[in-house]
Amino acid sequence: MSTNTSAAAPSIHRRAVITWLAVYPTITAVLGLLGPTTAHLPLLLRTLILTVIVVPIAAYVLIPLLMKANAAMARR
């Protein structure tokens, strides 16, 4: 028997929206900051730099925060 008392996981559609809410603004901000600096680099290298920055921020910071906010809203 599980002792986890947290709310049920959000639907796949809600998780997709939460992920998008974390990823889109982060990509936009990083591109705004680094775009001019990396514009001369090949596309694959620019994408690598972008994802090395965005994925950890989204996966370890933003998505967990948004999931907690979603759970708090669901409890209301």
Secondary structure, DSSP 8 states (H G I E B T S, - for coil): -----S-----HHHHHHHHHHHHHHHHHHHHHHHHHHHTTS-HHHHHHHHHHHHHHHIIIIIHHHHHHHHHHHHH-
